[in-house]
């Protein structure tokens, strides 16, 4: 074991830095998830007009999470943030069945972009606490996730406002990166 390896073990510095892109339609819960990851207060969250960036240390990784606004007028600019993305995190409001088709279209446009080719994707099935929300497995079927063969993917049920399921999703992110 070299000196650098020994020093790494004694410092809290992460072994690897990752770029995570946090996308989804407006009001899906992206910023709430970001604030939960950063252990910040979530009592007053406003719609993201541009982007938020937070760095979080998790499982030996420094995760630089880019939360980009999901309003229709902002979505064409998402592509400006694709470069060097290690993991795509896509957040879906599981109770918003009226926008299920729209969120599916946006997700598959992301997955078809060359800059995101082979990038693992974590889908948060958010707002599981709301009545009539789709379960994670039903949402996965509705979005056609089982047909994705060109990358690893995971769907994680969560209720971001309670912090439920958020960390479990990030554990999958770290495990999938370690496999690479």
MDAnalysis code that builds the backbone (N, CA, C; Angstrom):
import MDAnalysis as mda
import numpy as np

u = mda.Universe.empty(540, n_residues=180, atom_resindex=np.repeat(np.arange(180), 3), trajectory=True)
u.add_TopologyAttr("name", ["N", "CA", "C"] * 180)
u.add_TopologyAttr("resid", np.arange(1, 181))
u.add_TopologyAttr("resname", ["UNK", "UNK", "UNK", "UNK", "UNK", "UNK", "UNK", "UNK", "UNK", "UNK", "UNK", "UNK", "UNK", "UNK", "UNK", "UNK", "UNK", "UNK", "UNK", "UNK", "UNK", "UNK", "UNK", "UNK", "UNK", "UNK", "UNK", "UNK", "UNK", "UNK", "UNK", "UNK", "UNK", "UNK", "UNK", "UNK", "UNK", "UNK", "UNK", "UNK", "UNK", "UNK", "UNK", "UNK", "UNK", "UNK", "UNK", "UNK", "UNK", "UNK", "UNK", "UNK", "UNK", "UNK", "UNK", "UNK", "UNK", "UNK", "UNK", "UNK", "UNK", "UNK", "UNK", "UNK", "UNK", "UNK", "UNK", "UNK", "UNK", "UNK", "UNK", "UNK", "UNK", "UNK", "UNK", "UNK", "UNK", "UNK", "UNK", "UNK", "UNK", "UNK", "UNK", "UNK", "UNK", "UNK", "UNK", "UNK", "UNK", "UNK", "UNK", "UNK", "UNK", "UNK", "UNK", "UNK", "UNK", "UNK", "UNK", "UNK", "UNK", "UNK", "UNK", "UNK", "UNK", "UNK", "UNK", "UNK", "UNK", "UNK", "UNK", "UNK", "UNK", "UNK", "UNK", "UNK", "UNK", "UNK", "UNK", "UNK", "UNK", "UNK", "UNK", "UNK", "UNK", "UNK", "UNK", "UNK", "UNK", "UNK", "UNK", "UNK", "UNK", "UNK", "UNK", "UNK", "UNK", "UNK", "UNK", "UNK", "UNK", "UNK", "UNK", "UNK", "UNK", "UNK", "UNK", "UNK", "UNK", "UNK", "UNK", "UNK", "UNK", "UNK", "UNK", "UNK", "UNK", "UNK", "UNK", "UNK", "UNK", "UNK", "UNK", "UNK", "UNK", "UNK", "UNK", "UNK", "UNK", "UNK", "UNK", "UNK", "UNK", "UNK", "UNK", "UNK", "UNK", "UNK", "UNK", "UNK"])
u.atoms.positions = np.array([
    [0.853, -1.178, 0.000],
    [0.000, 0.000, 0.000],
    [0.889, 1.228, 0.000],
    [0.670, 2.116, -0.961],
    [1.483, 3.305, -1.073],
    [1.097, 4.374, -0.067],
    [1.980, 5.358, 0.068],
    [1.743, 6.453, 1.002],
    [0.447, 7.183, 0.680],
    [0.179, 7.400, -0.609],
    [-1.048, 8.095, -0.998],
    [-2.286, 7.326, -0.562],
    [-2.266, 6.014, -0.715],
    [-3.394, 5.183, -0.282],
    [-3.599, 5.278, 1.219],
    [-2.500, 5.262, 1.956],
    [-2.593, 5.364, 3.420],
    [-3.158, 6.729, 3.818],
    [-2.659, 7.773, 3.175],
    [-3.163, 9.110, 3.488],
    [-4.652, 9.250, 3.168],
    [-5.081, 8.641, 2.080],
    [-6.497, 8.705, 1.718],
    [-7.374, 8.098, 2.799],
    [-6.926, 7.018, 3.379],
    [-7.710, 6.346, 4.409],
    [-7.849, 7.216, 5.655],
    [-6.880, 8.078, 5.913],
    [-6.925, 8.910, 7.106],
    [-7.596, 10.263, 6.879],
    [-7.889, 10.584, 5.676],
    [-8.589, 11.836, 5.401],
    [-10.020, 11.527, 5.010],
    [-10.850, 12.538, 5.118],
    [-12.251, 12.344, 4.738],
    [-12.477, 12.713, 3.274],
    [-11.391, 12.975, 2.580],
    [-11.512, 13.349, 1.173],
    [-12.062, 12.176, 0.368],
    [-12.985, 12.459, -0.534],
    [-13.551, 11.379, -1.349],
    [-12.532, 10.831, -2.330],
    [-12.720, 9.561, -2.687],
    [-11.831, 8.916, -3.639],
    [-12.101, 9.385, -5.064],
    [-13.352, 9.725, -5.342],
    [-13.729, 10.055, -6.707],
    [-14.823, 11.114, -6.717],
    [-14.746, 11.998, -7.686],
    [-15.735, 13.059, -7.838],
    [-16.655, 12.701, -9.001],
    [-17.955, 12.839, -8.791],
    [-18.937, 12.495, -9.812],
    [-19.862, 13.664, -10.109],
    [-20.323, 13.702, -11.340],
    [-21.282, 14.722, -11.762],
    [-22.637, 14.032, -11.968],
    [-23.628, 14.440, -11.183],
    [-24.974, 13.898, -11.280],
    [-25.900, 14.978, -11.799],
    [-26.697, 14.629, -12.777],
    [-27.648, 15.560, -13.360],
    [-29.036, 15.194, -12.857],
    [-29.702, 16.118, -12.191],
    [-31.005, 15.910, -11.572],
    [-32.058, 16.633, -12.407],
    [-32.857, 15.846, -13.148],
    [-33.836, 16.415, -14.068],
    [-35.226, 15.832, -13.821],
    [-36.207, 16.448, -14.429],
    [-37.597, 16.020, -14.343],
    [-38.486, 17.221, -14.592],
    [-39.768, 16.978, -14.768],
    [-40.699, 18.076, -14.998],
    [-40.752, 18.988, -13.775],
    [-41.253, 20.206, -14.001],
    [-41.431, 21.129, -12.889],
    [-42.382, 20.519, -11.853],
    [-42.124, 20.811, -10.614],
    [-42.935, 20.358, -9.479],
    [-42.840, 18.853, -9.220],
    [-41.805, 18.200, -9.734],
    [-41.637, 16.764, -9.487],
    [-40.982, 16.496, -8.133],
    [-40.213, 17.475, -7.620],
    [-39.552, 17.320, -6.332],
    [-38.041, 17.291, -6.406],
    [-37.462, 17.773, -7.496],
    [-36.009, 17.723, -7.680],
    [-35.262, 18.510, -6.606],
    [-35.675, 19.736, -6.376],
    [-34.976, 20.580, -5.404],
    [-35.146, 20.044, -3.992],
    [-36.299, 19.485, -3.695],
    [-36.501, 18.876, -2.377],
    [-35.529, 17.721, -2.189],
    [-35.369, 16.889, -3.204],
    [-34.409, 15.779, -3.135],
    [-32.996, 16.316, -2.936],
    [-32.634, 17.342, -3.678],
    [-31.302, 17.933, -3.548],
    [-31.070, 18.438, -2.128],
    [-32.037, 19.121, -1.567],
    [-31.889, 19.656, -0.210],
    [-31.854, 18.543, 0.837],
    [-32.610, 17.480, 0.630],
    [-32.552, 16.334, 1.545],
    [-31.147, 15.725, 1.510],
    [-30.583, 15.576, 0.315],
    [-29.229, 15.016, 0.184],
    [-28.190, 15.887, 0.894],
    [-28.407, 17.201, 0.849],
    [-27.466, 18.135, 1.462],
    [-27.809, 18.413, 2.925],
    [-28.801, 17.697, 3.459],
    [-29.259, 17.882, 4.849],
    [-29.644, 19.328, 5.130],
    [-30.364, 19.925, 4.194],
    [-30.808, 21.305, 4.345],
    [-32.304, 21.352, 4.623],
    [-32.748, 22.488, 5.128],
    [-34.149, 22.716, 5.440],
    [-34.982, 22.734, 4.155],
    [-36.136, 22.075, 4.180],
    [-36.987, 22.008, 2.990],
    [-38.326, 22.734, 3.184],
    [-38.420, 23.549, 4.222],
    [-39.710, 24.193, 4.496],
    [-40.078, 25.279, 3.493],
    [-39.105, 25.885, 2.862],
    [-39.445, 26.935, 1.892],
    [-38.671, 26.711, 0.599],
    [-39.289, 25.956, -0.295],
    [-38.665, 25.675, -1.593],
    [-39.487, 26.370, -2.672],
    [-38.787, 27.064, -3.539],
    [-39.453, 27.746, -4.651],
    [-39.037, 27.065, -5.954],
    [-39.843, 27.221, -7.003],
    [-39.474, 26.616, -8.291],
    [-38.100, 27.096, -8.753],
    [-37.337, 26.183, -9.309],
    [-35.994, 26.496, -9.780],
    [-36.089, 27.142, -11.158],
    [-35.709, 28.416, -11.233],
    [-35.770, 29.151, -12.494],
    [-34.553, 28.868, -13.362],
    [-33.469, 28.469, -12.781],
    [-32.241, 28.148, -13.504],
    [-31.724, 26.809, -13.051],
    [-30.714, 26.849, -12.159],
    [-30.163, 25.594, -11.636],
    [-29.620, 25.805, -10.234],
    [-29.501, 24.714, -9.515],
    [-28.867, 24.670, -8.197],
    [-27.770, 23.612, -8.271],
    [-26.688, 23.846, -7.559],
    [-25.611, 22.858, -7.488],
    [-25.265, 22.639, -6.022],
    [-25.178, 21.386, -5.640],
    [-24.753, 21.032, -4.280],
    [-23.735, 19.907, -4.398],
    [-22.755, 19.917, -3.510],
    [-21.794, 18.820, -3.422],
    [-22.068, 18.064, -2.140],
    [-22.152, 16.752, -2.273],
    [-22.469, 15.882, -1.154],
    [-21.439, 14.761, -1.127],
    [-20.929, 14.443, 0.052],
    [-20.014, 13.315, 0.202],
    [-20.850, 12.096, 0.560],
    [-20.673, 11.020, -0.215],
    [-21.442, 9.798, 0.027],
    [-20.627, 8.587, -0.392],
    [-20.409, 7.682, 0.542],
    [-19.795, 6.392, 0.237],
    [-18.460, 6.532, -0.503],
    [-17.633, 7.489, -0.082],
    [-16.328, 7.681, -0.705],
    [-16.346, 8.507, -1.975],
    [-17.493, 9.049, -2.326],
    [-17.625, 9.867, -3.530],
    [-18.003, 11.294, -3.170],
    [-17.479, 12.239, -3.934],
    [-17.978, 13.608, -3.870],
    [-18.969, 13.729, -5.020],
    [-20.232, 13.875, -4.668],
    [-21.287, 13.947, -5.672],
    [-21.642, 15.409, -5.928],
    [-21.344, 15.879, -7.116],
    [-21.726, 17.223, -7.523],
    [-23.063, 17.102, -8.252],
    [-24.115, 17.516, -7.565],
    [-25.474, 17.324, -8.075],
    [-25.976, 18.625, -8.687],
    [-26.312, 18.553, -9.969],
    [-26.844, 19.696, -10.712],
    [-28.350, 19.525, -10.846],
    [-29.105, 20.394, -10.199],
    [-30.567, 20.410, -10.233],
    [-30.977, 21.496, -11.218],
    [-31.540, 21.082, -12.350],
    [-31.919, 22.033, -13.395],
    [-33.442, 22.163, -13.407],
    [-33.918, 23.397, -13.519],
    [-35.358, 23.647, -13.542],
    [-36.063, 22.822, -14.603],
    [-37.317, 22.461, -14.327],
    [-38.060, 21.584, -15.231],
    [-39.211, 22.232, -15.967],
    [-39.326, 23.550, -15.881],
    [-40.397, 24.220, -16.616],
    [-40.189, 24.024, -18.124],
    [-41.285, 23.964, -18.837],
    [-41.238, 23.698, -20.287],
    [-40.262, 24.613, -21.012],
    [-40.216, 25.905, -20.653],
    [-39.343, 26.855, -21.353],
    [-37.862, 26.642, -21.042],
    [-37.567, 25.941, -19.941],
    [-36.169, 25.683, -19.565],
    [-35.647, 24.379, -20.163],
    [-36.523, 23.424, -20.402],
    [-36.098, 22.082, -20.854],
    [-35.204, 22.071, -22.087],
    [-35.409, 22.957, -23.078],
    [-34.493, 22.940, -24.230],
    [-33.037, 23.216, -23.844],
    [-32.812, 23.825, -22.685],
    [-31.453, 24.144, -22.237],
    [-30.806, 23.008, -21.448],
    [-31.570, 21.967, -21.121],
    [-31.013, 20.837, -20.388],
    [-29.767, 20.305, -21.066],
    [-29.785, 20.241, -22.399],
    [-28.668, 19.638, -23.149],
    [-27.340, 20.342, -22.885],
    [-27.399, 21.592, -22.447],
    [-26.167, 22.325, -22.138],
    [-25.443, 21.774, -20.914],
    [-26.090, 20.915, -20.160],
    [-25.525, 20.374, -18.924],
    [-25.141, 18.891, -19.035],
    [-25.286, 18.286, -20.203],
    [-25.064, 16.845, -20.370],
    [-23.598, 16.430, -20.307],
    [-22.707, 17.313, -20.727],
    [-21.284, 16.976, -20.831],
    [-20.737, 16.451, -19.508],
    [-20.017, 15.333, -19.564],
    [-19.347, 14.725, -18.411],
    [-20.284, 14.262, -17.292],
    [-21.530, 13.978, -17.623],
    [-22.470, 13.468, -16.628],
    [-22.149, 12.007, -16.344],
    [-22.037, 11.675, -15.054],
    [-21.764, 10.301, -14.648],
    [-23.048, 9.517, -14.380],
    [-24.072, 10.191, -13.859],
    [-25.353, 9.554, -13.566],
    [-26.470, 10.562, -13.813],
    [-27.528, 10.088, -14.452],
    [-28.729, 10.888, -14.647],
    [-29.741, 10.472, -13.584],
    [-30.247, 11.444, -12.853],
    [-31.311, 11.193, -11.886],
    [-32.546, 11.901, -12.422],
    [-33.591, 11.122, -12.651],
    [-34.822, 11.671, -13.218],
    [-35.930, 11.518, -12.176],
    [-36.583, 12.624, -11.847],
    [-37.600, 12.634, -10.798],
    [-38.981, 12.739, -11.434],
    [-39.878, 11.857, -10.995],
    [-41.251, 11.827, -11.518],
    [-42.225, 11.995, -10.361],
    [-43.207, 12.849, -10.548],
    [-44.314, 12.981, -9.600],
    [-45.247, 11.803, -9.864],
    [-45.227, 10.823, -8.994],
    [-45.991, 9.585, -9.184],
    [-47.495, 9.783, -9.119],
    [-47.929, 10.914, -8.596],
    [-49.364, 11.181, -8.471],
    [-49.903, 12.025, -9.627],
    [-49.023, 12.534, -10.475],
    [-49.439, 13.411, -11.575],
    [-49.636, 12.599, -12.852],
    [-50.740, 11.877, -12.886],
    [-51.015, 10.992, -14.023],
    [-51.306, 11.763, -15.305],
    [-51.766, 12.999, -15.179],
    [-52.051, 13.813, -16.362],
    [-50.782, 14.117, -17.158],
    [-49.635, 14.136, -16.468],
    [-48.368, 14.481, -17.131],
    [-47.450, 13.273, -17.308],
    [-47.990, 12.082, -17.119],
    [-47.189, 10.871, -17.238],
    [-46.613, 10.711, -18.651],
    [-47.427, 10.949, -19.651],
    [-46.937, 10.839, -21.028],
    [-45.847, 11.876, -21.290],
    [-46.069, 13.109, -20.837],
    [-45.094, 14.178, -21.037],
    [-43.753, 13.850, -20.369],
    [-43.805, 13.342, -19.140],
    [-42.562, 13.021, -18.447],
    [-41.847, 11.843, -19.122],
    [-42.617, 10.897, -19.653],
    [-42.014, 9.788, -20.387],
    [-41.321, 10.244, -21.653],
    [-41.950, 11.143, -22.376],
    [-41.346, 11.688, -23.600],
    [-40.035, 12.400, -23.272],
    [-40.049, 13.221, -22.229],
    [-38.834, 13.951, -21.839],
    [-37.719, 12.982, -21.434],
    [-38.077, 11.952, -20.682],
    [-37.079, 10.969, -20.255],
    [-36.434, 10.286, -21.456],
    [-37.241, 9.851, -22.416],
    [-36.673, 9.140, -23.565],
    [-35.902, 10.055, -24.497],
    [-36.228, 11.344, -24.527],
    [-35.393, 12.282, -25.277],
    [-34.016, 12.381, -24.634],
    [-33.991, 12.395, -23.297],
    [-32.712, 12.425, -22.587],
    [-31.896, 11.173, -22.883],
    [-32.549, 10.024, -22.807],
    [-31.846, 8.755, -22.987],
    [-31.342, 8.563, -24.412],
    [-31.935, 9.266, -25.361],
    [-31.501, 9.120, -26.751],
    [-30.362, 10.070, -27.124],
    [-30.017, 10.980, -26.242],
    [-28.945, 11.936, -26.544],
    [-27.575, 11.253, -26.458],
    [-26.736, 11.486, -27.455],
    [-25.410, 10.866, -27.515],
    [-24.538, 11.194, -26.304],
    [-24.669, 12.402, -25.755],
    [-23.837, 12.791, -24.616],
    [-24.216, 12.033, -23.341],
    [-25.392, 11.438, -23.324],
    [-25.829, 10.657, -22.162],
    [-25.820, 9.157, -22.456],
    [-25.192, 8.772, -23.578],
    [-25.114, 7.357, -23.966],
    [-24.441, 6.541, -22.866],
    [-25.053, 5.457, -22.468],
    [-24.552, 4.536, -21.437],
    [-24.516, 5.123, -20.025],
    [-25.009, 6.323, -19.823],
    [-25.024, 6.918, -18.484],
    [-26.125, 6.231, -17.672],
    [-25.779, 5.680, -16.507],
    [-26.803, 5.038, -15.668],
    [-27.893, 6.037, -15.286],
    [-29.110, 5.533, -15.111],
    [-30.223, 6.418, -14.760],
    [-30.960, 5.886, -13.527],
    [-31.145, 6.785, -12.593],
    [-31.952, 6.524, -11.406],
    [-33.238, 7.319, -11.572],
    [-34.372, 6.641, -11.484],
    [-35.660, 7.323, -11.543],
    [-36.245, 7.309, -10.140],
    [-36.487, 8.484, -9.610],
    [-37.180, 8.587, -8.327],
    [-38.672, 8.670, -8.600],
    [-39.426, 7.699, -8.093],
    [-40.890, 7.717, -8.152],
    [-41.341, 8.479, -6.909],
    [-41.361, 9.791, -7.021],
    [-41.590, 10.671, -5.885],
    [-43.075, 10.827, -5.550],
    [-43.319, 11.345, -4.380],
    [-44.662, 11.671, -3.869],
    [-45.512, 10.419, -3.637],
    [-44.852, 9.385, -3.134],
    [-45.547, 8.137, -2.842],
    [-46.582, 8.290, -1.731],
    [-46.510, 9.370, -0.970],
    [-47.449, 9.603, 0.120],
    [-48.798, 10.140, -0.353],
    [-48.879, 10.569, -1.601],
    [-50.118, 11.159, -2.107],
    [-51.106, 10.085, -2.541],
    [-52.391, 10.368, -2.363],
    [-53.397, 9.386, -2.795],
    [-53.309, 9.163, -4.307],
    [-53.564, 7.959, -4.724],
    [-53.578, 7.586, -6.139],
    [-52.218, 7.690, -6.825],
    [-51.124, 7.763, -6.052],
    [-49.817, 7.777, -6.710],
    [-49.521, 6.372, -7.222],
    [-48.834, 6.308, -8.349],
    [-48.431, 5.018, -8.911],
    [-47.289, 4.440, -8.091],
    [-47.307, 3.148, -7.869],
    [-46.182, 2.500, -7.197],
    [-44.967, 2.582, -8.126],
    [-43.798, 2.369, -7.562],
    [-42.577, 2.410, -8.379],
    [-42.644, 1.383, -9.497],
    [-43.131, 0.181, -9.216],
    [-43.183, -0.848, -10.261],
    [-44.204, -0.494, -11.342],
    [-45.348, 0.080, -10.959],
    [-46.339, 0.501, -11.958],
    [-45.801, 1.658, -12.800],
    [-45.083, 2.568, -12.149],
    [-44.494, 3.691, -12.875],
    [-43.421, 3.198, -13.845],
    [-42.615, 2.242, -13.408],
    [-41.586, 1.672, -14.286],
    [-42.216, 1.076, -15.537],
    [-43.311, 0.365, -15.368],
    [-44.020, -0.219, -16.518],
    [-44.595, 0.874, -17.406],
    [-45.238, 1.873, -16.793],
    [-45.856, 2.958, -17.562],
    [-44.829, 3.736, -18.379],
    [-43.631, 3.882, -17.837],
    [-42.563, 4.599, -18.542],
    [-41.760, 3.690, -19.475],
    [-42.016, 2.395, -19.425],
    [-41.292, 1.461, -20.289],
    [-39.858, 1.225, -19.868],
    [-39.551, 1.409, -18.603],
    [-38.171, 1.247, -18.144],
    [-37.593, -0.144, -18.406],
    [-38.386, -1.216, -18.292],
    [-37.802, -2.545, -18.559],
    [-37.262, -2.713, -19.986],
    [-37.648, -1.834, -20.907],
    [-37.136, -1.934, -22.277],
    [-35.758, -1.300, -22.433],
    [-35.285, -0.600, -21.400],
    [-33.966, 0.045, -21.468],
    [-32.887, -1.023, -21.348],
    [-32.106, -1.176, -22.399],
    [-31.069, -2.218, -22.435],
    [-29.658, -1.658, -22.592],
    [-29.540, -0.354, -22.876],
    [-28.219, 0.210, -23.169],
    [-27.529, 0.839, -21.966],
    [-28.091, 0.679, -20.777],
    [-27.512, 1.276, -19.571],
    [-28.149, 0.636, -18.351],
    [-27.500, 0.782, -17.221],
    [-28.131, 0.312, -15.990],
    [-29.131, 1.368, -15.536],
    [-30.212, 0.891, -14.941],
    [-31.231, 1.805, -14.440],
    [-31.848, 1.231, -13.173],
    [-32.430, 2.119, -12.410],
    [-33.084, 1.743, -11.163],
    [-34.235, 2.701, -10.934],
    [-35.344, 2.193, -10.419],
    [-36.425, 3.067, -9.988],
    [-36.521, 2.944, -8.481],
    [-36.667, 4.078, -7.825],
    [-36.703, 4.112, -6.363],
    [-37.933, 4.889, -5.909],
    [-38.811, 4.210, -5.182],
    [-39.955, 4.893, -4.579],
    [-39.434, 5.860, -3.529],
    [-40.020, 7.052, -3.478],
    [-39.590, 7.998, -2.445],
    [-40.697, 9.004, -2.145],
    [-40.562, 9.589, -1.008],
    [-41.363, 10.744, -0.614],
    [-40.343, 11.767, -0.149],
    [-39.914, 12.614, -1.066],
    [-38.814, 13.541, -0.793],
    [-39.125, 14.449, 0.390],
    [-40.369, 14.872, 0.516],
    [-40.725, 15.792, 1.602],
    [-40.521, 15.169, 2.981],
    [-40.481, 13.848, 3.044],
    [-40.227, 13.139, 4.306],
    [-38.821, 12.546, 4.334],
    [-38.117, 12.612, 3.215],
    [-36.785, 12.032, 3.114],
    [-36.796, 10.529, 2.889],
    [-37.960, 9.950, 2.710],
    [-38.103, 8.506, 2.556],
    [-37.639, 8.057, 1.170],
    [-36.706, 7.117, 1.116],
    [-36.270, 6.526, -0.134],
    [-35.163, 7.274, -0.862],
    [-34.857, 8.492, -0.442],
    [-33.863, 9.301, -1.153],
    [-32.465, 8.701, -1.000],
    [-32.078, 8.400, 0.206],
    [-30.734, 7.843, 0.448],
    [-30.562, 6.476, -0.228],
    [-31.626, 5.674, -0.237],
    [-31.543, 4.365, -0.892],
    [-31.237, 4.521, -2.378],
    [-31.809, 5.516, -3.005],
    [-31.501, 5.786, -4.409],
    [-30.045, 6.162, -4.603],
    [-29.515, 6.970, -3.701],
    [-28.122, 7.384, -3.815],
    [-27.170, 6.214, -3.539],
    [-27.589, 5.289, -2.699],
    [-26.775, 4.092, -2.478],
    [-26.647, 3.306, -3.780],
    [-27.737, 3.204, -4.538],
    [-27.672, 2.529, -5.836],
    [-26.718, 3.267, -6.771],
    [-26.779, 4.608, -6.759],
    [-25.896, 5.410, -7.612],
    [-24.437, 5.059, -7.307],
    [-24.077, 5.071, -6.032],
    [-22.688, 4.795, -5.649],
    [-22.289, 3.361, -6.004],
    [-23.168, 2.398, -5.798],
    [-22.863, 1.005, -6.145],
    [-22.678, 0.844, -7.649],
    [-23.541, 1.504, -8.433],
    [-23.442, 1.345, -9.893],
    [-22.160, 1.981, -10.424],
    [-21.702, 3.050, -9.799],
    [-20.455, 3.697, -10.231],
    [-19.251, 2.832, -9.841],
    [-19.320, 2.210, -8.671],
    [-18.207, 1.347, -8.237],
    [-18.031, 0.160, -9.179],
    [-19.102, -0.299, -9.794],
    [-19.033, -1.446, -10.729],
    [-18.310, -1.080, -12.015],
    [-18.294, 0.207, -12.354],
    [-17.666, 0.643, -13.612],
    [-16.169, 0.504, -13.569],
])
